[in-house]
């Protein structure tokens, strides 16, 4: 009987110890999870585009929306409120749900359009082109092109000559304008707008009036300049242009003149005489 009571007491003590250990473990786990809950990252709002926005457009309130951003790793230059972007122009196109960054916005009060894309000291000039000159429509905004000029009859070679006059020129826009044909009907004409220096603007304006302009599309990452000497019609057949040689005189040579005879005065016995040799 005493043994049975002793075993029962030990069993009760073991159960009590187990319950106490479970309670202590549960309390410990709750204490450890409390800091994790307190360290939950805060949520921030970020402004994104509600639809695709082209470059140069002025942002309206319906063009943007705010999304909740969880975590502390926010992108640099993000916009938190809609009021910070409404009325400002875009320097680059934006896709739907793309965050609107401060680097893609023009300064407040500048508005939109092409003028906000022109860097200080640069100029924008537009040239009418056709499908061939415009590289079959592959010349788009922000493309990099080289400008070739073909002159029909330059003074130096007196034959058609083509040469690169500008390299690595950035395009701002590629669109269409409306002109009138010979019958007065509207005629769509592709136009390419370039971002150039004032000196390049003068060159491009003069070149478009004096000859034919052609564009060559280049890789955006390829910014190195290439030195060329141009090409001429005679070079297409492997012939070099040579300066005309001076003509030789056709006047016949004259025979050398005979030397004049020598006259000697001779006296013989007081008699004077002249002898010629």
Secondary structure, 3 states (H helix, E strand, C coil): CHHHHHHHHHHHHHHHHHHHHHHHHHHHHHHHHHHHHHCCCCEEEEEEECCCECCCCECCHHHEEEEEEECCCCCCCECCCHHHCCCCEECCCECCCCECEHHHECCCCCCCCHHHHCCCCEEEEEEECCCCCCHHHCCCCCCEEEEEEEECCCCCCCCCEEEEEEEEEEEEEEEEEEEECCCCCEEEEEEEEEEEEHHHHHHHHHHHHHCEEEEEEECCCCCCCCCCCCEEHHHHCCCCCCCCCCCCCCCCCCCCCCCCCCEEEEEECCEEEEEEC
